[in-house]
Amino acid sequence: MPSNNTAEQSDESPAPGSDAIEQGTRVIGTKWSGAILWELQRGALRFNEIVRSTGASQRMISKRLRELQEAGLVQRDVSCDPPIYVHYALSPKGTASLAALREVGQWANTCLTHPEES
């Protein structure tokens, strides 16, 4: 008997459940996290470059970078040679998150900037 489950019949991954969506928005949806990830798509950046490009406080950027590192989205690289530099870059997971951020941005441009058209 054929299955009614379309996820089994297609080559696409099944749609995420509400738990996965909640977990994802908890990580990339916190204030400044999306902006940091978006800035890091330009390549490895030093801490002050991230602060300047986002406009957030040093304290906030420091906190968010720590959270993004713990989530595995950002890598921290410390140079061994003097002068010592610390660079932050996207991990493979962080790079994968850019597609979701792009979709959220497109949705926001369509639905939130012109809500009267919806």
N, CA, C and O atoms as CSV, one atom per row, in Angstrom:
chain,resi,resn,atom,element,x,y,z
A,1,MET,N,N,0.842,-1.172,0.000
A,1,MET,CA,C,0.000,0.000,0.000
A,1,MET,C,C,0.889,1.236,0.000
A,1,MET,O,O,1.797,1.323,0.826
A,2,PRO,N,N,0.661,2.204,-0.901
A,2,PRO,CA,C,1.495,3.394,-0.969
A,2,PRO,C,C,1.334,4.259,0.268
A,2,PRO,O,O,0.263,4.333,0.871
A,3,SER,N,N,2.418,4.901,0.622
A,3,SER,CA,C,2.414,5.784,1.788
A,3,SER,C,C,1.844,7.137,1.405
A,3,SER,O,O,2.033,7.604,0.281
A,4,ASN,N,N,1.140,7.771,2.349
A,4,ASN,CA,C,0.611,9.106,2.143
A,4,ASN,C,C,1.612,10.177,2.568
A,4,ASN,O,O,1.342,11.370,2.432
A,5,ASN,N,N,2.739,9.763,3.070
A,5,ASN,CA,C,3.742,10.701,3.562
A,5,ASN,C,C,4.504,11.279,2.379
A,5,ASN,O,O,5.300,10.581,1.751
A,6,THR,N,N,4.265,12.559,2.071
A,6,THR,CA,C,4.916,13.190,0.925
A,6,THR,C,C,6.396,13.393,1.173
A,6,THR,O,O,7.162,13.457,0.212
A,7,ALA,N,N,6.833,13.497,2.422
A,7,ALA,CA,C,8.256,13.667,2.719
A,7,ALA,C,C,9.034,12.433,2.279
A,7,ALA,O,O,10.173,12.549,1.826
A,8,GLU,N,N,8.427,11.247,2.408
A,8,GLU,CA,C,9.094,10.028,1.976
A,8,GLU,C,C,9.167,9.969,0.459
A,8,GLU,O,O,10.098,9.380,-0.090
A,9,GLN,N,N,8.205,10.568,-0.223
A,9,GLN,CA,C,8.129,10.468,-1.664
A,9,GLN,C,C,8.973,11.523,-2.369
A,9,GLN,O,O,9.294,11.352,-3.546
A,10,SER,N,N,9.338,12.593,-1.702
A,10,SER,CA,C,10.111,13.632,-2.360
A,10,SER,C,C,11.574,13.557,-1.946
A,10,SER,O,O,11.932,12.892,-0.975
A,11,ASP,N,N,12.402,14.251,-2.703
A,11,ASP,CA,C,13.823,14.301,-2.385
A,11,ASP,C,C,14.128,15.378,-1.351
A,11,ASP,O,O,15.253,15.447,-0.854
A,12,GLU,N,N,13.158,16.215,-1.017
A,12,GLU,CA,C,13.374,17.301,-0.068
A,12,GLU,C,C,13.329,16.784,1.364
A,12,GLU,O,O,12.715,15.758,1.656
A,13,SER,N,N,13.990,17.514,2.242
A,13,SER,CA,C,13.930,17.198,3.669
A,13,SER,C,C,12.545,17.542,4.187
A,13,SER,O,O,11.882,18.430,3.652
A,14,PRO,N,N,12.109,16.850,5.216
A,14,PRO,CA,C,10.808,17.195,5.785
A,14,PRO,C,C,10.855,18.591,6.392
A,14,PRO,O,O,11.910,19.068,6.808
A,15,ALA,N,N,9.710,19.225,6.433
A,15,ALA,CA,C,9.613,20.568,7.020
A,15,ALA,C,C,10.005,20.494,8.494
A,15,ALA,O,O,9.708,19.507,9.167
A,16,PRO,N,N,10.675,21.545,9.002
A,16,PRO,CA,C,11.068,21.520,10.412
A,16,PRO,C,C,9.846,21.601,11.313
A,16,PRO,O,O,8.841,22.219,10.964
A,17,GLY,N,N,9.945,20.976,12.460
A,17,GLY,CA,C,8.875,21.065,13.435
A,17,GLY,C,C,8.975,22.361,14.219
A,17,GLY,O,O,9.952,23.100,14.094
A,18,SER,N,N,7.974,22.628,15.017
A,18,SER,CA,C,7.971,23.880,15.776
A,18,SER,C,C,9.123,23.946,16.773
A,18,SER,O,O,9.602,25.040,17.073
A,19,ASP,N,N,9.579,22.817,17.291
A,19,ASP,CA,C,10.726,22.828,18.209
A,19,ASP,C,C,11.992,23.306,17.505
A,19,ASP,O,O,12.759,24.091,18.063
A,20,ALA,N,N,12.206,22.838,16.292
A,20,ALA,CA,C,13.388,23.246,15.531
A,20,ALA,C,C,13.323,24.732,15.186
A,20,ALA,O,O,14.331,25.435,15.258
A,21,ILE,N,N,12.146,25.201,14.816
A,21,ILE,CA,C,11.985,26.623,14.498
A,21,ILE,C,C,12.238,27.468,15.741
A,21,ILE,O,O,12.917,28.492,15.666
A,22,GLU,N,N,11.708,27.057,16.859
A,22,GLU,CA,C,11.920,27.780,18.115
A,22,GLU,C,C,13.399,27.812,18.487
A,22,GLU,O,O,13.919,28.856,18.881
A,23,GLN,N,N,14.071,26.684,18.364
A,23,GLN,CA,C,15.494,26.618,18.689
A,23,GLN,C,C,16.304,27.512,17.748
A,23,GLN,O,O,17.202,28.227,18.192
A,24,GLY,N,N,15.995,27.476,16.481
A,24,GLY,CA,C,16.708,28.302,15.507
A,24,GLY,C,C,16.507,29.782,15.738
A,24,GLY,O,O,17.460,30.558,15.668
A,25,THR,N,N,15.279,30.182,16.012
A,25,THR,CA,C,15.035,31.609,16.254
A,25,THR,C,C,15.641,32.061,17.576
A,25,THR,O,O,15.992,33.230,17.735
A,26,ARG,N,N,15.764,31.148,18.513
A,26,ARG,CA,C,16.411,31.493,19.791
A,26,ARG,C,C,17.888,31.830,19.577
A,26,ARG,O,O,18.442,32.678,20.277
A,27,VAL,N,N,18.514,31.175,18.620
A,27,VAL,CA,C,19.940,31.409,18.363
A,27,VAL,C,C,20.145,32.615,17.447
A,27,VAL,O,O,20.856,33.549,17.817
A,28,ILE,N,N,19.540,32.613,16.266
A,28,ILE,CA,C,19.808,33.692,15.312
A,28,ILE,C,C,18.850,34.866,15.448
A,28,ILE,O,O,19.053,35.910,14.827
A,29,GLY,N,N,17.810,34.700,16.254
A,29,GLY,CA,C,16.828,35.766,16.389
A,29,GLY,C,C,17.075,36.713,17.542
A,29,GLY,O,O,16.328,37.678,17.709
A,30,THR,N,N,18.105,36.469,18.349
A,30,THR,CA,C,18.381,37.393,19.446
A,30,THR,C,C,18.964,38.677,18.869
A,30,THR,O,O,19.591,38.666,17.809
A,31,LYS,N,N,18.753,39.762,19.566
A,31,LYS,CA,C,19.185,41.066,19.080
A,31,LYS,C,C,20.678,41.049,18.763
A,31,LYS,O,O,21.488,40.611,19.580
A,32,TRP,N,N,21.027,41.516,17.598
A,32,TRP,CA,C,22.377,41.649,17.057
A,32,TRP,C,C,22.979,40.357,16.512
A,32,TRP,O,O,23.964,40.423,15.776
A,33,SER,N,N,22.434,39.187,16.838
A,33,SER,CA,C,23.014,37.938,16.331
A,33,SER,C,C,22.933,37.868,14.812
A,33,SER,O,O,23.914,37.533,14.149
A,34,GLY,N,N,21.782,38.180,14.271
A,34,GLY,CA,C,21.626,38.160,12.815
A,34,GLY,C,C,22.547,39.159,12.139
A,34,GLY,O,O,23.130,38.864,11.096
A,35,ALA,N,N,22.680,40.343,12.729
A,35,ALA,CA,C,23.557,41.370,12.161
A,35,ALA,C,C,25.012,40.917,12.179
A,35,ALA,O,O,25.749,41.154,11.223
A,36,ILE,N,N,25.423,40.273,13.256
A,36,ILE,CA,C,26.799,39.773,13.355
A,36,ILE,C,C,27.046,38.709,12.296
A,36,ILE,O,O,28.048,38.766,11.583
A,37,LEU,N,N,26.151,37.746,12.187
A,37,LEU,CA,C,26.297,36.690,11.185
A,37,LEU,C,C,26.345,37.280,9.780
A,37,LEU,O,O,27.152,36.866,8.948
A,38,TRP,N,N,25.482,38.239,9.531
A,38,TRP,CA,C,25.411,38.863,8.217
A,38,TRP,C,C,26.717,39.591,7.888
A,38,TRP,O,O,27.208,39.509,6.762
A,39,GLU,N,N,27.279,40.302,8.868
A,39,GLU,CA,C,28.548,41.006,8.648
A,39,GLU,C,C,29.696,40.025,8.402
A,39,GLU,O,O,30.588,40.304,7.600
A,40,LEU,N,N,29.678,38.892,9.079
A,40,LEU,CA,C,30.765,37.925,8.951
A,40,LEU,C,C,30.771,37.197,7.607
A,40,LEU,O,O,31.729,36.492,7.291
A,41,GLN,N,N,29.712,37.361,6.818
A,41,GLN,CA,C,29.737,36.744,5.491
A,41,GLN,C,C,30.779,37.418,4.599
A,41,GLN,O,O,31.173,36.862,3.574
A,42,ARG,N,N,31.229,38.629,4.994
A,42,ARG,CA,C,32.288,39.325,4.242
A,42,ARG,C,C,33.645,38.677,4.450
A,42,ARG,O,O,34.583,38.930,3.694
A,43,GLY,N,N,33.750,37.837,5.477
A,43,GLY,CA,C,35.019,37.192,5.801
A,43,GLY,C,C,35.350,37.426,7.266
A,43,GLY,O,O,34.565,38.023,8.003
A,44,ALA,N,N,36.516,36.951,7.681
A,44,ALA,CA,C,36.930,37.083,9.077
A,44,ALA,C,C,37.070,38.559,9.437
A,44,ALA,O,O,37.641,39.344,8.680
A,45,LEU,N,N,36.545,38.922,10.599
A,45,LEU,CA,C,36.594,40.303,11.070
A,45,LEU,C,C,37.137,40.348,12.487
A,45,LEU,O,O,36.960,39.410,13.265
A,46,ARG,N,N,37.796,41.445,12.811
A,46,ARG,CA,C,38.240,41.676,14.174
A,46,ARG,C,C,37.073,42.233,14.973
A,46,ARG,O,O,36.102,42.739,14.411
A,47,PHE,N,N,37.184,42.131,16.290
A,47,PHE,CA,C,36.110,42.524,17.189
A,47,PHE,C,C,35.629,43.945,16.910
A,47,PHE,O,O,34.431,44.176,16.746
A,48,ASN,N,N,36.566,44.905,16.855
A,48,ASN,CA,C,36.163,46.302,16.663
A,48,ASN,C,C,35.537,46.548,15.298
A,48,ASN,O,O,34.720,47.458,15.153
A,49,GLU,N,N,35.898,45.765,14.305
A,49,GLU,CA,C,35.252,45.886,13.001
A,49,GLU,C,C,33.784,45.485,13.095
A,49,GLU,O,O,32.922,46.093,12.462
A,50,ILE,N,N,33.513,44.462,13.886
A,50,ILE,CA,C,32.123,44.018,14.076
A,50,ILE,C,C,31.342,45.080,14.836
A,50,ILE,O,O,30.199,45.380,14.491
A,51,VAL,N,N,31.950,45.646,15.862
A,51,VAL,CA,C,31.284,46.702,16.639
A,51,VAL,C,C,30.947,47.876,15.726
A,51,VAL,O,O,29.816,48.362,15.730
A,52,ARG,N,N,31.916,48.329,14.950
A,52,ARG,CA,C,31.691,49.483,14.054
A,52,ARG,C,C,30.630,49.189,12.999
A,52,ARG,O,O,29.775,50.034,12.733
A,53,SER,N,N,30.674,48.012,12.399
A,53,SER,CA,C,29.750,47.714,11.300
A,53,SER,C,C,28.316,47.494,11.772
A,53,SER,O,O,27.376,47.732,11.013
A,54,THR,N,N,28.136,47.044,13.009
A,54,THR,CA,C,26.779,46.801,13.511
A,54,THR,C,C,26.212,47.986,14.269
A,54,THR,O,O,25.000,48.197,14.282
A,55,GLY,N,N,27.096,48.772,14.910
A,55,GLY,CA,C,26.628,49.889,15.730
A,55,GLY,C,C,26.213,49.478,17.135
A,55,GLY,O,O,25.714,50.307,17.896
A,56,ALA,N,N,26.408,48.225,17.491
A,56,ALA,CA,C,26.059,47.739,18.827
A,56,ALA,C,C,27.204,48.035,19.798
A,56,ALA,O,O,28.326,48.326,19.384
A,57,SER,N,N,26.906,47.958,21.070
A,57,SER,CA,C,27.930,48.213,22.087
A,57,SER,C,C,28.932,47.055,22.132
A,57,SER,O,O,28.628,45.936,21.717
A,58,GLN,N,N,30.127,47.346,22.643
A,58,GLN,CA,C,31.145,46.305,22.782
A,58,GLN,C,C,30.652,45.185,23.686
A,58,GLN,O,O,30.875,44.007,23.411
A,59,ARG,N,N,29.987,45.560,24.755
A,59,ARG,CA,C,29.464,44.554,25.694
A,59,ARG,C,C,28.487,43.611,25.007
A,59,ARG,O,O,28.551,42.396,25.192
A,60,MET,N,N,27.577,44.179,24.209
A,60,MET,CA,C,26.570,43.366,23.525
A,60,MET,C,C,27.210,42.458,22.485
A,60,MET,O,O,26.858,41.282,22.393
A,61,ILE,N,N,28.146,42.988,21.699
A,61,ILE,CA,C,28.810,42.182,20.680
A,61,ILE,C,C,29.589,41.045,21.334
A,61,ILE,O,O,29.571,39.914,20.849
A,62,SER,N,N,30.272,41.347,22.434
A,62,SER,CA,C,31.028,40.322,23.143
A,62,SER,C,C,30.109,39.195,23.602
A,62,SER,O,O,30.433,38.017,23.446
A,63,LYS,N,N,28.974,39.559,24.162
A,63,LYS,CA,C,28.013,38.562,24.649
A,63,LYS,C,C,27.470,37.717,23.493
A,63,LYS,O,O,27.407,36.492,23.588
A,64,ARG,N,N,27.080,38.382,22.402
A,64,ARG,CA,C,26.513,37.647,21.265
A,64,ARG,C,C,27.557,36.766,20.583
A,64,ARG,O,O,27.239,35.655,20.160
A,65,LEU,N,N,28.792,37.243,20.470
A,65,LEU,CA,C,29.830,36.413,19.867
A,65,LEU,C,C,30.057,35.147,20.690
A,65,LEU,O,O,30.240,34.066,20.131
A,66,ARG,N,N,30.046,35.279,21.999
A,66,ARG,CA,C,30.193,34.106,22.868
A,66,ARG,C,C,29.056,33.116,22.625
A,66,ARG,O,O,29.288,31.913,22.507
A,67,GLU,N,N,27.824,33.629,22.552
A,67,GLU,CA,C,26.658,32.765,22.321
A,67,GLU,C,C,26.739,32.085,20.954
A,67,GLU,O,O,26.430,30.900,20.824
A,68,LEU,N,N,27.150,32.831,19.952
A,68,LEU,CA,C,27.251,32.267,18.606
A,68,LEU,C,C,28.373,31.240,18.512
A,68,LEU,O,O,28.267,30.269,17.762
A,69,GLN,N,N,29.448,31.450,19.271
A,69,GLN,CA,C,30.518,30.445,19.327
A,69,GLN,C,C,30.016,29.171,19.994
A,69,GLN,O,O,30.276,28.069,19.512
A,70,GLU,N,N,29.295,29.322,21.105
A,70,GLU,CA,C,28.760,28.161,21.822
A,70,GLU,C,C,27.782,27.368,20.951
A,70,GLU,O,O,27.697,26.144,21.052
A,71,ALA,N,N,27.041,28.088,20.089
A,71,ALA,CA,C,26.090,27.426,19.194
A,71,ALA,C,C,26.784,26.820,17.976
A,71,ALA,O,O,26.158,26.110,17.190
A,72,GLY,N,N,28.071,27.100,17.823
A,72,GLY,CA,C,28.821,26.542,16.707
A,72,GLY,C,C,28.681,27.304,15.406
A,72,GLY,O,O,29.004,26.769,14.345
A,73,LEU,N,N,28.200,28.558,15.457
A,73,LEU,CA,C,27.998,29.340,14.244
A,73,LEU,C,C,29.181,30.243,13.911
A,73,LEU,O,O,29.374,30.634,12.759
A,74,VAL,N,N,29.970,30.569,14.934
A,74,VAL,CA,C,31.107,31.475,14.761
A,74,VAL,C,C,32.357,30.821,15.322
A,74,VAL,O,O,32.324,30.166,16.364
A,75,GLN,N,N,33.459,31.011,14.609
A,75,GLN,CA,C,34.752,30.519,15.072
A,75,GLN,C,C,35.615,31.710,15.482
A,75,GLN,O,O,35.588,32.763,14.846
A,76,ARG,N,N,36.371,31.524,16.542
A,76,ARG,CA,C,37.280,32.554,17.050
A,76,ARG,C,C,38.696,32.078,16.787
A,76,ARG,O,O,39.070,30.970,17.171
A,77,ASP,N,N,39.482,32.922,16.128
A,77,ASP,CA,C,40.848,32.570,15.792
A,77,ASP,C,C,41.792,33.610,16.383
A,77,ASP,O,O,41.670,34.800,16.090
A,78,VAL,N,N,42.734,33.166,17.215
A,78,VAL,CA,C,43.710,34.047,17.841
A,78,VAL,C,C,45.051,33.816,17.166
A,78,VAL,O,O,45.540,32.687,17.118
A,79,SER,N,N,45.652,34.889,16.641
A,79,SER,CA,C,46.968,34.754,16.005
A,79,SER,C,C,48.028,34.575,17.083
A,79,SER,O,O,47.913,35.122,18.180
A,80,CYS,N,N,49.039,33.818,16.764
A,80,CYS,CA,C,50.107,33.548,17.728
A,80,CYS,C,C,51.234,34.569,17.648
A,80,CYS,O,O,51.998,34.747,18.597
A,81,ASP,N,N,51.325,35.225,16.518
A,81,ASP,CA,C,52.422,36.165,16.312
A,81,ASP,C,C,52.064,37.551,16.833
A,81,ASP,O,O,50.925,37.999,16.704
A,82,PRO,N,N,53.056,38.228,17.427
A,82,PRO,CA,C,52.790,39.602,17.854
A,82,PRO,C,C,52.656,40.504,16.637
A,82,PRO,O,O,53.358,40.262,15.656
A,83,PRO,N,N,51.838,41.489,16.628
A,83,PRO,CA,C,50.829,41.726,17.654
A,83,PRO,C,C,49.717,40.682,17.555
A,83,PRO,O,O,49.394,40.202,16.469
A,84,ILE,N,N,49.150,40.347,18.686
A,84,ILE,CA,C,48.116,39.326,18.743
A,84,ILE,C,C,46.793,39.912,18.246
A,84,ILE,O,O,46.344,40.961,18.709
A,85,TYR,N,N,46.193,39.217,17.304
A,85,TYR,CA,C,44.898,39.604,16.760
A,85,TYR,C,C,43.896,38.490,16.999
A,85,TYR,O,O,44.240,37.308,16.975
A,86,VAL,N,N,42.665,38.880,17.229
A,86,VAL,CA,C,41.576,37.918,17.339
A,86,VAL,C,C,40.626,38.193,16.176
A,86,VAL,O,O,40.148,39.314,16.001
A,87,HIS,N,N,40.364,37.168,15.397
A,87,HIS,CA,C,39.432,37.267,14.281
A,87,HIS,C,C,38.248,36.346,14.530
A,87,HIS,O,O,38.381,35.279,15.131
A,88,TYR,N,N,37.107,36.775,14.062
A,88,TYR,CA,C,35.892,35.976,14.137
A,88,TYR,C,C,35.440,35.683,12.711
A,88,TYR,O,O,35.467,36.557,11.844
A,89,ALA,N,N,35.025,34.439,12.481
A,89,ALA,CA,C,34.583,34.033,11.153
A,89,ALA,C,C,33.409,33.065,11.286
A,89,ALA,O,O,33.191,32.461,12.336
A,90,LEU,N,N,32.674,32.941,10.210
A,90,LEU,CA,C,31.574,31.977,10.188
A,90,LEU,C,C,32.120,30.564,10.132
A,90,LEU,O,O,33.074,30.282,9.407
A,91,SER,N,N,31.510,29.685,10.897
A,91,SER,CA,C,31.778,28.254,10.782
A,91,SER,C,C,30.902,27.739,9.635
A,91,SER,O,O,30.089,28.495,9.103
A,92,PRO,N,N,31.048,26.486,9.247
A,92,PRO,CA,C,30.130,25.945,8.230
A,92,PRO,C,C,28.652,26.078,8.645
A,92,PRO,O,O,27.797,26.360,7.805
A,93,LYS,N,N,28.357,25.877,9.929
A,93,LYS,CA,C,26.978,26.063,10.406
A,93,LYS,C,C,26.552,27.522,10.269
A,93,LYS,O,O,25.410,27.809,9.909
A,94,GLY,N,N,27.466,28.435,10.555
A,94,GLY,CA,C,27.166,29.857,10.419
A,94,GLY,C,C,26.895,30.237,8.982
A,94,GLY,O,O,25.989,31.019,8.695
A,95,THR,N,N,27.682,29.681,8.079
A,95,THR,CA,C,27.464,29.930,6.650
A,95,THR,C,C,26.094,29.401,6.230
A,95,THR,O,O,25.391,30.045,5.451
A,96,ALA,N,N,25.721,28.244,6.738
A,96,ALA,CA,C,24.405,27.672,6.417
A,96,ALA,C,C,23.270,28.543,6.941
A,96,ALA,O,O,22.187,28.556,6.357
A,97,SER,N,N,23.499,29.271,8.030
A,97,SER,CA,C,22.451,30.117,8.604
A,97,SER,C,C,22.135,31.324,7.732
A,97,SER,O,O,21.067,31.921,7.869
A,98,LEU,N,N,23.049,31.691,6.835
A,98,LEU,CA,C,22.835,32.867,5.989
A,98,LEU,C,C,21.621,32.708,5.085
A,98,LEU,O,O,20.933,33.688,4.799
A,99,ALA,N,N,21.350,31.497,4.635
A,99,ALA,CA,C,20.177,31.265,3.789
A,99,ALA,C,C,18.899,31.593,4.555
A,99,ALA,O,O,17.978,32.197,4.004
A,100,ALA,N,N,18.845,31.195,5.821
A,100,ALA,CA,C,17.665,31.496,6.642
A,100,ALA,C,C,17.553,32.993,6.882
A,100,ALA,O,O,16.458,33.551,6.822
A,101,LEU,N,N,18.677,33.648,7.154
A,101,LEU,CA,C,18.659,35.099,7.371
A,101,LEU,C,C,18.205,35.833,6.110
A,101,LEU,O,O,17.453,36.805,6.183
A,102,ARG,N,N,18.665,35.364,4.970
A,102,ARG,CA,C,18.263,35.980,3.698
A,102,ARG,C,C,16.749,35.851,3.508
A,102,ARG,O,O,16.088,36.809,3.107
A,103,GLU,N,N,16.206,34.675,3.794
A,103,GLU,CA,C,14.761,34.456,3.662
A,103,GLU,C,C,13.964,35.340,4.616
A,103,GLU,O,O,12.935,35.901,4.241
A,104,VAL,N,N,14.448,35.459,5.851
A,104,VAL,CA,C,13.769,36.323,6.826
A,104,VAL,C,C,13.809,37.767,6.343
A,104,VAL,O,O,12.818,38.490,6.452
A,105,GLY,N,N,14.948,38.183,5.813
A,105,GLY,CA,C,15.060,39.544,5.299
A,105,GLY,C,C,14.106,39.809,4.146
A,105,GLY,O,O,13.472,40.863,4.089
A,106,GLN,N,N,14.002,38.853,3.226
A,106,GLN,CA,C,13.072,39.008,2.105
A,106,GLN,C,C,11.631,39.048,2.596
A,106,GLN,O,O,10.833,39.855,2.118
A,107,TRP,N,N,11.298,38.192,3.537
A,107,TRP,CA,C,9.951,38.184,4.112
A,107,TRP,C,C,9.662,39.527,4.784
A,107,TRP,O,O,8.582,40.091,4.606
A,108,ALA,N,N,10.628,40.041,5.559
A,108,ALA,CA,C,10.440,41.316,6.250
A,108,ALA,C,C,10.260,42.460,5.248
A,108,ALA,O,O,9.411,43.329,5.444
A,109,ASN,N,N,11.057,42.460,4.178
A,109,ASN,CA,C,10.909,43.498,3.156
A,109,ASN,C,C,9.542,43.456,2.503
A,109,ASN,O,O,8.960,44.498,2.202
A,110,THR,N,N,9.029,42.260,2.285
A,110,THR,CA,C,7.743,42.108,1.629
A,110,THR,C,C,6.574,42.368,2.565
A,110,THR,O,O,5.647,43.101,2.222
A,111,CYS,N,N,6.621,41.766,3.747
A,111,CYS,CA,C,5.454,41.768,4.627
A,111,CYS,C,C,5.469,42.829,5.729
A,111,CYS,O,O,4.409,43.261,6.182
A,112,LEU,N,N,6.627,43.241,6.153
A,112,LEU,CA,C,6.688,44.167,7.274
A,112,LEU,C,C,6.921,45.611,6.854
A,112,LEU,O,O,6.508,46.527,7.565
A,113,THR,N,N,7.568,45.836,5.723
A,113,THR,CA,C,7.787,47.205,5.287
A,113,THR,C,C,6.560,47.763,4.582
A,113,THR,O,O,6.372,48.978,4.531
A,114,HIS,N,N,5.738,46.899,4.045
A,114,HIS,CA,C,4.512,47.319,3.360
A,114,HIS,C,C,3.332,46.499,3.874
A,114,HIS,O,O,2.699,45.789,3.093
A,115,PRO,N,N,3.018,46.578,5.180
A,115,PRO,CA,C,1.960,45.718,5.730
A,115,PRO,C,C,0.579,45.996,5.140
A,115,PRO,O,O,-0.277,45.111,5.146
A,116,GLU,N,N,0.347,47.197,4.635
A,116,GLU,CA,C,-0.973,47.507,4.091
A,116,GLU,C,C,-1.248,46.741,2.813
A,116,GLU,O,O,-2.406,46.604,2.419
A,117,GLU,N,N,-0.206,46.236,2.151
A,117,GLU,CA,C,-0.381,45.482,0.913
A,117,GLU,C,C,-0.680,44.015,1.165
A,117,GLU,O,O,-1.081,43.305,0.243
A,118,SER,N,N,-0.494,43.546,2.387
A,118,SER,CA,C,-0.651,42.120,2.676
A,118,SER,C,C,-2.077,41.700,2.699
A,118,SER,O,O,-2.372,40.527,2.929
